[in-house]
Amino acid sequence: MSDREILQKIIQALAEYLRRDPSSIDETFHLRDDLGLDSMAVIELLYKIEETFNLQIPDQDLPALTTVGAVSAYVQKRLAPQKPAASAKLAKAATTSKKKKA
């Protein structure tokens, strides 16, 4: 799923919750200040996003999710596959560790 598709799904979820036209919601909007969501509404929205993208958002991550764009970037990061370079480094470290033990 592309970054744009993720953003559009988040905007659509917000639009449905707020009963607004999706085109009236911008990624720069603050969830509370611009969209008028109270803390309970933010939790409900994030629950819907968890269901939509099949992921769990730990409580410690919630304070950083203040704008539509921040929520989108967070979901993008969580859905991104592990980079091949990181996987290769882990595999090399494991192989090196095994050689040292032998």
N, CA, C and O atoms as a GROMACS GRO file, in nm:
protein
  408
    1MET      N    1   0.085  -0.117   0.000
    1MET     CA    2   0.000   0.000   0.000
    1MET      C    3   0.090   0.124   0.000
    1MET      O    4   0.185   0.133   0.078
    2SER      N    5   0.058   0.218  -0.087
    2SER     CA    6   0.142   0.338  -0.098
    2SER      C    7   0.115   0.434   0.018
    2SER      O    8   0.012   0.426   0.085
    3ASP      N    9   0.209   0.526   0.038
    3ASP     CA   10   0.194   0.626   0.143
    3ASP      C   11   0.068   0.709   0.121
    3ASP      O   12  -0.003   0.743   0.215
    4ARG      N   13   0.041   0.741  -0.005
    4ARG     CA   14  -0.077   0.822  -0.040
    4ARG      C   15  -0.206   0.746  -0.006
    4ARG      O   16  -0.301   0.804   0.046
    5GLU      N   17  -0.207   0.615  -0.035
    5GLU     CA   18  -0.326   0.533  -0.004
    5GLU      C   19  -0.350   0.528   0.147
    5GLU      O   20  -0.464   0.533   0.193
    6ILE      N   21  -0.243   0.517   0.223
    6ILE     CA   22  -0.255   0.516   0.370
    6ILE      C   23  -0.315   0.648   0.417
    6ILE      O   24  -0.409   0.648   0.497
    7LEU      N   25  -0.262   0.759   0.367
    7LEU     CA   26  -0.314   0.890   0.405
    7LEU      C   27  -0.462   0.902   0.368
    7LEU      O   28  -0.542   0.951   0.447
    8GLN      N   29  -0.497   0.857   0.249
    8GLN     CA   30  -0.637   0.867   0.205
    8GLN      C   31  -0.730   0.784   0.293
    8GLN      O   32  -0.841   0.826   0.323
    9LYS      N   33  -0.685   0.666   0.334
    9LYS     CA   34  -0.768   0.583   0.423
    9LYS      C   35  -0.788   0.650   0.558
    9LYS      O   36  -0.896   0.644   0.616
   10ILE      N   37  -0.684   0.713   0.608
   10ILE     CA   38  -0.693   0.783   0.737
   10ILE      C   39  -0.788   0.903   0.724
   10ILE      O   40  -0.872   0.926   0.811
   11ILE      N   41  -0.774   0.978   0.616
   11ILE     CA   42  -0.864   1.092   0.593
   11ILE      C   43  -1.008   1.043   0.578
   11ILE      O   44  -1.100   1.106   0.630
   12GLN      N   45  -1.028   0.933   0.508
   12GLN     CA   46  -1.162   0.877   0.491
   12GLN      C   47  -1.221   0.837   0.626
   12GLN      O   48  -1.339   0.863   0.653
   13ALA      N   49  -1.141   0.774   0.710
   13ALA     CA   50  -1.189   0.734   0.844
   13ALA      C   51  -1.229   0.858   0.924
   13ALA      O   52  -1.332   0.857   0.992
   14LEU      N   53  -1.148   0.962   0.917
   14LEU     CA   54  -1.180   1.087   0.986
   14LEU      C   55  -1.308   1.149   0.930
   14LEU      O   56  -1.394   1.194   1.006
   15ALA      N   57  -1.320   1.151   0.799
   15ALA     CA   58  -1.437   1.210   0.735
   15ALA      C   59  -1.565   1.137   0.776
   15ALA      O   60  -1.667   1.200   0.803
   16GLU      N   61  -1.558   1.004   0.781
   16GLU     CA   62  -1.674   0.926   0.823
   16GLU      C   63  -1.709   0.956   0.969
   16GLU      O   64  -1.825   0.974   1.004
   17TYR      N   65  -1.608   0.961   1.052
   17TYR     CA   66  -1.630   0.987   1.195
   17TYR      C   67  -1.690   1.126   1.216
   17TYR      O   68  -1.782   1.144   1.295
   18LEU      N   69  -1.635   1.224   1.145
   18LEU     CA   70  -1.678   1.363   1.161
   18LEU      C   71  -1.797   1.400   1.074
   18LEU      O   72  -1.854   1.509   1.086
   19ARG      N   73  -1.835   1.308   0.985
   19ARG     CA   74  -1.943   1.334   0.888
   19ARG      C   75  -1.913   1.459   0.806
   19ARG      O   76  -1.993   1.551   0.795
   20ARG      N   77  -1.792   1.457   0.750
   20ARG     CA   78  -1.745   1.568   0.666
   20ARG      C   79  -1.700   1.514   0.532
   20ARG      O   80  -1.678   1.394   0.516
   21ASP      N   81  -1.685   1.603   0.438
   21ASP     CA   82  -1.631   1.568   0.308
   21ASP      C   83  -1.480   1.545   0.326
   21ASP      O   84  -1.411   1.629   0.385
   22PRO      N   85  -1.428   1.432   0.275
   22PRO     CA   86  -1.284   1.406   0.290
   22PRO      C   87  -1.196   1.518   0.234
   22PRO      O   88  -1.086   1.541   0.285
   23SER      N   89  -1.243   1.586   0.131
   23SER     CA   90  -1.162   1.693   0.071
   23SER      C   91  -1.147   1.814   0.165
   23SER      O   92  -1.065   1.902   0.140
   24SER      N   93  -1.227   1.817   0.272
   24SER     CA   94  -1.216   1.928   0.368
   24SER      C   95  -1.114   1.900   0.478
   24SER      O   96  -1.095   1.981   0.568
   25ILE      N   97  -1.049   1.783   0.470
   25ILE     CA   98  -0.951   1.744   0.573
   25ILE      C   99  -0.813   1.739   0.509
   25ILE      O  100  -0.793   1.673   0.407
   26ASP      N  101  -0.718   1.807   0.570
   26ASP     CA  102  -0.582   1.814   0.518
   26ASP      C  103  -0.487   1.743   0.614
   26ASP      O  104  -0.514   1.735   0.734
   27GLU      N  105  -0.377   1.691   0.561
   27GLU     CA  106  -0.283   1.618   0.646
   27GLU      C  107  -0.215   1.706   0.750
   27GLU      O  108  -0.159   1.654   0.847
   28THR      N  109  -0.219   1.837   0.733
   28THR     CA  110  -0.158   1.927   0.831
   28THR      C  111  -0.250   1.956   0.949
   28THR      O  112  -0.208   2.018   1.047
   29PHE      N  113  -0.375   1.912   0.941
   29PHE     CA  114  -0.472   1.943   1.046
   29PHE      C  115  -0.438   1.874   1.177
   29PHE      O  116  -0.403   1.756   1.180
   30HIS      N  117  -0.448   1.950   1.284
   30HIS     CA  118  -0.431   1.898   1.420
   30HIS      C  119  -0.561   1.830   1.459
   30HIS      O  120  -0.670   1.885   1.440
   31LEU      N  121  -0.551   1.710   1.515
   31LEU     CA  122  -0.671   1.633   1.548
   31LEU      C  123  -0.762   1.707   1.646
   31LEU      O  124  -0.884   1.704   1.632
   32ARG      N  125  -0.704   1.772   1.744
   32ARG     CA  126  -0.785   1.842   1.844
   32ARG      C  127  -0.814   1.986   1.804
   32ARG      O  128  -0.930   2.029   1.802
   33ASP      N  129  -0.710   2.061   1.771
   33ASP     CA  130  -0.727   2.204   1.744
   33ASP      C  131  -0.806   2.232   1.616
   33ASP      O  132  -0.893   2.319   1.615
   34ASP      N  133  -0.775   2.161   1.508
   34ASP     CA  134  -0.839   2.188   1.379
   34ASP      C  135  -0.966   2.105   1.356
   34ASP      O  136  -1.062   2.153   1.295
   35LEU      N  137  -0.965   1.982   1.404
   35LEU     CA  138  -1.079   1.893   1.379
   35LEU      C  139  -1.173   1.882   1.498
   35LEU      O  140  -1.282   1.824   1.487
   36GLY      N  141  -1.132   1.936   1.612
   36GLY     CA  142  -1.220   1.939   1.728
   36GLY      C  143  -1.240   1.806   1.799
   36GLY      O  144  -1.338   1.788   1.870
   37LEU      N  145  -1.147   1.713   1.780
   37LEU     CA  146  -1.160   1.583   1.846
   37LEU      C  147  -1.115   1.594   1.992
   37LEU      O  148  -1.009   1.649   2.021
   38ASP      N  149  -1.197   1.542   2.082
   38ASP     CA  150  -1.154   1.536   2.222
   38ASP      C  151  -1.074   1.407   2.240
   38ASP      O  152  -1.060   1.328   2.146
   39SER      N  153  -1.021   1.385   2.359
   39SER     CA  154  -0.934   1.269   2.382
   39SER      C  155  -1.006   1.137   2.354
   39SER      O  156  -0.945   1.044   2.302
   40MET      N  157  -1.134   1.127   2.389
   40MET     CA  158  -1.209   1.004   2.364
   40MET      C  159  -1.227   0.982   2.213
   40MET      O  160  -1.217   0.869   2.166
   41ALA      N  161  -1.254   1.088   2.140
   41ALA     CA  162  -1.270   1.077   1.995
   41ALA      C  163  -1.140   1.035   1.928
   41ALA      O  164  -1.141   0.957   1.833
   42VAL      N  165  -1.027   1.086   1.977
   42VAL     CA  166  -0.897   1.047   1.923
   42VAL      C  167  -0.875   0.898   1.945
   42VAL      O  168  -0.828   0.828   1.855
   43ILE      N  169  -0.907   0.849   2.064
   43ILE     CA  170  -0.893   0.705   2.095
   43ILE      C  171  -0.981   0.622   2.002
   43ILE      O  172  -0.937   0.521   1.949
   44GLU      N  173  -1.106   0.665   1.982
   44GLU     CA  174  -1.197   0.593   1.892
   44GLU      C  175  -1.143   0.590   1.750
   44GLU      O  176  -1.148   0.487   1.682
   45LEU      N  177  -1.091   0.704   1.704
   45LEU     CA  178  -1.034   0.711   1.570
   45LEU      C  179  -0.914   0.617   1.557
   45LEU      O  180  -0.903   0.544   1.459
   46LEU      N  181  -0.826   0.619   1.655
   46LEU     CA  182  -0.707   0.533   1.649
   46LEU      C  183  -0.745   0.386   1.655
   46LEU      O  184  -0.678   0.302   1.595
   47TYR      N  185  -0.852   0.353   1.726
   47TYR     CA  186  -0.901   0.215   1.728
   47TYR      C  187  -0.947   0.175   1.588
   47TYR      O  188  -0.918   0.064   1.542
   48LYS      N  189  -1.017   0.264   1.520
   48LYS     CA  190  -1.062   0.237   1.383
   48LYS      C  191  -0.942   0.219   1.290
   48LYS      O  192  -0.943   0.133   1.203
   49ILE      N  193  -0.839   0.300   1.310
   49ILE     CA  194  -0.718   0.289   1.229
   49ILE      C  195  -0.647   0.156   1.256
   49ILE      O  196  -0.597   0.092   1.164
   50GLU      N  197  -0.644   0.115   1.383
   50GLU     CA  198  -0.586  -0.016   1.416
   50GLU      C  199  -0.658  -0.126   1.341
   50GLU      O  200  -0.594  -0.216   1.286
   51GLU      N  201  -0.790  -0.121   1.339
   51GLU     CA  202  -0.869  -0.222   1.268
   51GLU      C  203  -0.844  -0.216   1.118
   51GLU      O  204  -0.827  -0.320   1.053
   52THR      N  205  -0.843  -0.097   1.063
   52THR     CA  206  -0.827  -0.078   0.919
   52THR      C  207  -0.693  -0.133   0.870
   52THR      O  208  -0.686  -0.198   0.765
   53PHE      N  209  -0.587  -0.107   0.946
   53PHE     CA  210  -0.453  -0.145   0.902
   53PHE      C  211  -0.399  -0.269   0.973
   53PHE      O  212  -0.285  -0.308   0.952
   54ASN      N  213  -0.482  -0.331   1.057
   54ASN     CA  214  -0.445  -0.453   1.128
   54ASN      C  215  -0.312  -0.436   1.204
   54ASN      O  216  -0.218  -0.513   1.186
   55LEU      N  217  -0.310  -0.334   1.289
   55LEU     CA  218  -0.193  -0.312   1.374
   55LEU      C  219  -0.240  -0.262   1.510
   55LEU      O  220  -0.354  -0.220   1.526
   56GLN      N  221  -0.150  -0.267   1.606
   56GLN     CA  222  -0.181  -0.215   1.739
   56GLN      C  223  -0.093  -0.094   1.766
   56GLN      O  224   0.027  -0.094   1.737
   57ILE      N  225  -0.155   0.008   1.823
   57ILE     CA  226  -0.082   0.130   1.856
   57ILE      C  227  -0.062   0.131   2.008
   57ILE      O  228  -0.158   0.149   2.082
   58PRO      N  229   0.062   0.112   2.054
   58PRO     CA  230   0.087   0.113   2.199
   58PRO      C  231   0.054   0.250   2.260
   58PRO      O  232   0.071   0.353   2.196
   59ASP      N  233   0.008   0.248   2.384
   59ASP     CA  234  -0.029   0.371   2.454
   59ASP      C  235   0.083   0.474   2.455
   59ASP      O  236   0.057   0.594   2.445
   60GLN      N  237   0.208   0.430   2.466
   60GLN     CA  238   0.319   0.524   2.473
   60GLN      C  239   0.339   0.600   2.341
   60GLN      O  240   0.407   0.702   2.339
   61ASP      N  241   0.282   0.550   2.231
   61ASP     CA  242   0.295   0.618   2.102
   61ASP      C  243   0.187   0.725   2.080
   61ASP      O  244   0.202   0.810   1.993
   62LEU      N  245   0.081   0.721   2.159
   62LEU     CA  246  -0.033   0.811   2.139
   62LEU      C  247   0.001   0.960   2.144
   62LEU      O  248  -0.048   1.035   2.060
   63PRO      N  249   0.082   1.007   2.240
   63PRO     CA  250   0.107   1.152   2.248
   63PRO      C  251   0.167   1.213   2.120
   63PRO      O  252   0.146   1.332   2.094
   64ALA      N  253   0.238   1.136   2.042
   64ALA     CA  254   0.301   1.188   1.920
   64ALA      C  255   0.203   1.198   1.803
   64ALA      O  256   0.233   1.262   1.702
   65LEU      N  257   0.087   1.136   1.816
   65LEU     CA  258  -0.008   1.132   1.706
   65LEU      C  259  -0.106   1.249   1.717
   65LEU      O  260  -0.221   1.232   1.757
   66THR      N  261  -0.059   1.366   1.682
   66THR     CA  262  -0.138   1.488   1.702
   66THR      C  263  -0.199   1.545   1.575
   66THR      O  264  -0.298   1.618   1.581
   67THR      N  265  -0.142   1.512   1.460
   67THR     CA  266  -0.195   1.563   1.333
   67THR      C  267  -0.231   1.447   1.242
   67THR      O  268  -0.190   1.333   1.263
   68VAL      N  269  -0.310   1.478   1.139
   68VAL     CA  270  -0.346   1.376   1.040
   68VAL      C  271  -0.218   1.320   0.977
   68VAL      O  272  -0.205   1.199   0.959
   69GLY      N  273  -0.125   1.408   0.944
   69GLY     CA  274   0.002   1.366   0.883
   69GLY      C  275   0.086   1.280   0.976
   69GLY      O  276   0.150   1.185   0.931
   70ALA      N  277   0.086   1.312   1.105
   70ALA     CA  278   0.162   1.233   1.202
   70ALA      C  279   0.105   1.092   1.214
   70ALA      O  280   0.180   0.995   1.224
   71VAL      N  281  -0.027   1.082   1.212
   71VAL     CA  282  -0.091   0.949   1.217
   71VAL      C  283  -0.055   0.871   1.092
   71VAL      O  284  -0.022   0.753   1.099
   72SER      N  285  -0.062   0.936   0.977
   72SER     CA  286  -0.029   0.871   0.851
   72SER      C  287   0.116   0.824   0.848
   72SER      O  288   0.144   0.710   0.810
   73ALA      N  289   0.209   0.910   0.889
   73ALA     CA  290   0.351   0.874   0.890
   73ALA      C  291   0.376   0.757   0.986
   73ALA      O  292   0.455   0.668   0.956
   74TYR      N  293   0.308   0.758   1.099
   74TYR     CA  294   0.322   0.650   1.197
   74TYR      C  295   0.276   0.517   1.136
   74TYR      O  296   0.346   0.416   1.147
   75VAL      N  297   0.160   0.518   1.072
   75VAL     CA  298   0.107   0.396   1.010
   75VAL      C  299   0.201   0.350   0.898
   75VAL      O  300   0.228   0.231   0.886
   76GLN      N  301   0.249   0.444   0.817
   76GLN     CA  302   0.342   0.409   0.709
   76GLN      C  303   0.465   0.338   0.765
   76GLN      O  304   0.510   0.237   0.712
   77LYS      N  305   0.519   0.394   0.872
   77LYS     CA  306   0.639   0.336   0.934
   77LYS      C  307   0.610   0.196   0.987
   77LYS      O  308   0.691   0.105   0.970
   78ARG      N  309   0.496   0.180   1.051
   78ARG     CA  310   0.460   0.050   1.109
   78ARG      C  311   0.432  -0.056   1.002
   78ARG      O  312   0.457  -0.174   1.025
   79LEU      N  313   0.381  -0.013   0.886
   79LEU     CA  314   0.349  -0.108   0.780
   79LEU      C  315   0.467  -0.136   0.688
   79LEU      O  316   0.464  -0.232   0.611
   80ALA      N  317   0.570  -0.052   0.694
   80ALA     CA  318   0.685  -0.068   0.605
   80ALA      C  319   0.755  -0.200   0.633
   80ALA      O  320   0.780  -0.234   0.749
   81PRO      N  321   0.788  -0.274   0.527
   81PRO     CA  322   0.864  -0.398   0.549
   81PRO      C  323   1.004  -0.365   0.597
   81PRO      O  324   1.057  -0.257   0.571
   82GLN      N  325   1.063  -0.459   0.669
   82GLN     CA  326   1.199  -0.437   0.718
   82GLN      C  327   1.291  -0.421   0.598
   82GLN      O  328   1.282  -0.496   0.501
   83LYS      N  329   1.378  -0.324   0.605
   83LYS     CA  330   1.469  -0.296   0.494
   83LYS      C  331   1.565  -0.414   0.474
   83LYS      O  332   1.617  -0.469   0.571
   84PRO      N  333   1.590  -0.450   0.347
   84PRO     CA  334   1.682  -0.561   0.319
   84PRO      C  335   1.819  -0.541   0.381
   84PRO      O  336   1.880  -0.638   0.427
   85ALA      N  337   1.869  -0.419   0.383
   85ALA     CA  338   2.002  -0.394   0.441
   85ALA      C  339   2.004  -0.431   0.588
   85ALA      O  340   2.101  -0.488   0.637
   86ALA      N  341   1.898  -0.398   0.659
   86ALA     CA  342   1.891  -0.432   0.801
   86ALA      C  343   1.886  -0.583   0.819
   86ALA      O  344   1.950  -0.637   0.909
   87SER      N  345   1.810  -0.650   0.734
   87SER     CA  346   1.802  -0.796   0.742
   87SER      C  347   1.937  -0.859   0.714
   87SER      O  348   1.977  -0.955   0.781
   88ALA      N  349   2.008  -0.806   0.615
   88ALA     CA  350   2.140  -0.859   0.581
   88ALA      C  351   2.238  -0.840   0.696
   88ALA      O  352   2.317  -0.929   0.726
   89LYS      N  353   2.232  -0.724   0.762
   89LYS     CA  354   2.321  -0.698   0.876
   89LYS      C  355   2.292  -0.796   0.989
   89LYS      O  356   2.384  -0.847   1.053
   90LEU      N  357   2.164  -0.821   1.015
   90LEU     CA  358   2.128  -0.915   1.121
   90LEU      C  359   2.176  -1.056   1.087
   90LEU      O  360   2.229  -1.126   1.173
   91ALA      N  361   2.158  -1.096   0.963
   91ALA     CA  362   2.202  -1.229   0.922
   91ALA      C  363   2.354  -1.241   0.933
   91ALA      O  364   2.405  -1.343   0.978
   92LYS      N  365   2.426  -1.136   0.891
   92LYS     CA  366   2.572  -1.138   0.898
   92LYS      C  367   2.617  -1.144   1.044
   92LYS      O  368   2.711  -1.217   1.076
   93ALA      N  369   2.553  -1.068   1.130
   93ALA     CA  370   2.588  -1.068   1.272
   93ALA      C  371   2.566  -1.206   1.333
   93ALA      O  372   2.648  -1.253   1.412
   94ALA      N  373   2.458  -1.271   1.296
   94ALA     CA  374   2.428  -1.405   1.348
   94ALA      C  375   2.532  -1.505   1.299
   94ALA      O  376   2.577  -1.590   1.375
   95THR      N  377   2.570  -1.495   1.171
   95THR     CA  378   2.670  -1.585   1.114
   95THR      C  379   2.805  -1.564   1.180
   95THR      O  380   2.874  -1.660   1.215
   96THR      N  381   2.844  -1.438   1.198
   96THR     CA  382   2.971  -1.405   1.261
   96THR      C  383   2.974  -1.457   1.405
   96THR      O  384   3.076  -1.509   1.451
   97SER      N  385   2.864  -1.442   1.474
   97SER     CA  386   2.853  -1.488   1.612
   97SER      C  387   2.871  -1.640   1.620
   97SER      O  388   2.937  -1.690   1.711
   98LYS      N  389   2.811  -1.712   1.526
   98LYS     CA  390   2.821  -1.859   1.525
   98LYS      C  391   2.964  -1.903   1.497
   98LYS      O  392   3.012  -2.000   1.557
   99LYS      N  393   3.034  -1.831   1.406
   99LYS     CA  394   3.172  -1.866   1.373
   99LYS      C  395   3.264  -1.847   1.493
   99LYS      O  396   3.355  -1.927   1.515
  100LYS      N  397   3.240  -1.742   1.572
  100LYS     CA  398   3.324  -1.715   1.688
  100LYS      C  399   3.307  -1.824   1.793
  100LYS      O  400   3.403  -1.858   1.863
  101LYS      N  401   3.186  -1.878   1.805
  101LYS     CA  402   3.159  -1.981   1.905
  101LYS      C  403   3.223  -2.114   1.867
  101LYS      O  404   3.257  -2.195   1.954
  102ALA      N  405   3.239  -2.138   1.738
  102ALA     CA  406   3.290  -2.267   1.691
  102ALA      C  407   3.437  -2.284   1.711
  102ALA      O  408   3.492  -2.388   1.675
   0.00000   0.00000   0.00000
